[in-house]
């Protein structure tokens, strides 16, 4: 089975691969005077970039500039046309399923962090099956398995068991778990996983160190290289992102773009997508240093859409229903719906606290109605495990 | 005009084929198929959602249509073959459009993997219709591998740019004794007519219809465009010339 997934790593690509690492690529391309670029860009420069069919990384600061924010309608029109052309009038739906909420890390901003006195639990095999059945009964076909970040409490073997259960009820399975080794990703892929979601949180190493006080997550590079290890193992799709609010959001988005670009050039067969979560109120009470307004948030999303026409944009229920609705035509291609972030939330088998507070508590039916009202079709299935 | 296209033992009178993705609703897609009298539709297995509470795209396709399952999402021959087999087992018939994309950025087809999948599936009895980057040698390889048609792209998928690969498609039409179906990039009925005037056997489109302001009318327009182009080809349209040509004979002085 492993052979099938390694098929893509043909000698041709191995030879072509550059020796440069993701971190080196991002740093080499981020040696820019961002503040000057963000503030001195002219409308003519902006129009020039919007006229182009292919946009390079060096153009991105122009789309992230102050003048671009003042002319956000221009960005929106281009992003709308691109999304329509490449994705059509459809929005894909998925839902998260939390198997556990144990964590070994001390992330200042997260409700699941180890020192937070919250109810911790892990679903056993029968509870997990019940949860999977309850979620699939709602019509969800694309599931995102989350476990919290504790390798001790939820080892790879446990995750494989979860995937073995999920594949009986869902057509596509993604994981959002602690970073794994390449062979462990391969084992999960062989079990039926086709997508990985992993967020670097922030690409600013100084801020990263400050935000992640303890635990394995302190290893910036191990996390940064996780998507690459999953690609090497044969993953089909990778969702990446930065948690907006931890550091300068424009710089983080620029470096996220560099990271995606690096991986795209190395693994052209992988479907990449991104997510731009904003920090929401937590049990831990963390308040972000950088406030990302709806307007800035929209600019960041539009800039990435224009830069990466065929890259998917995922939007979780962290954002409220109105904003989610408004962004459907502007680039969002995949939305979570009817989400529960508590362990056991769907089958109500002894709930715990959620990782974050949900802004859009609409039911799946309500989300579908909203999508339809916007003139788009909700699509539950866009892949099936082979 | 008694002019049928024969593929896999089936007679097809409407040479406009329709893709079923990107529509804002399954119902709208159904109307577009009905009104345009399309006979051949492609359906991606990845979108078929049977057995649950969700809409199943197959329920919106008229029974008279020939379904060509589409291996969309396959990154290599192995995945394309698996998808085709699953689609057949799911009752989608044995017509398959092989679409192998190993570059998610440009979505250009991978000819090498497509040829491999064609050979395997043709041997298994599938009616194989490979989507590929137009290239004469690869068209020959597809033919020799057992393809029922070859389906070169007119321009990159979804771009509506028309027949950017016209010169190569004309060569393929001239040299390959198989129906040539132009697939991808056709944005207007006039471009579809142009492909048919070259001698192509059919045209397949999706984006141009699904994203039109009125997809139903646009599907009808494409159907008519394809028909007009076909009629013109059969009738033998006049060639384009770069200079005016005298209508009086230039060799009238020759007596015998």
Interface residues (C-beta under 8 A of the other chain):
Chain A: X4 X7 X8 X84 X85 X86 X87 X88 X89 X90 X136 X137 X139 X141 X171 X236 X264 X268 X269 X270 X271 X272 X310 X372 X375 X376 X377 X379 X380 X381 X382 X383 X384 X386
Chain B: X21 X22 X23 X24 X25 X26 X45 X46 X47 X48 X49 X52 X53 X54 X73 X75 X76 X78 X79 X82 X83 X86 X101 X102 X103 X104 X105 X107 X158 X159 X160 X207 X210 X211
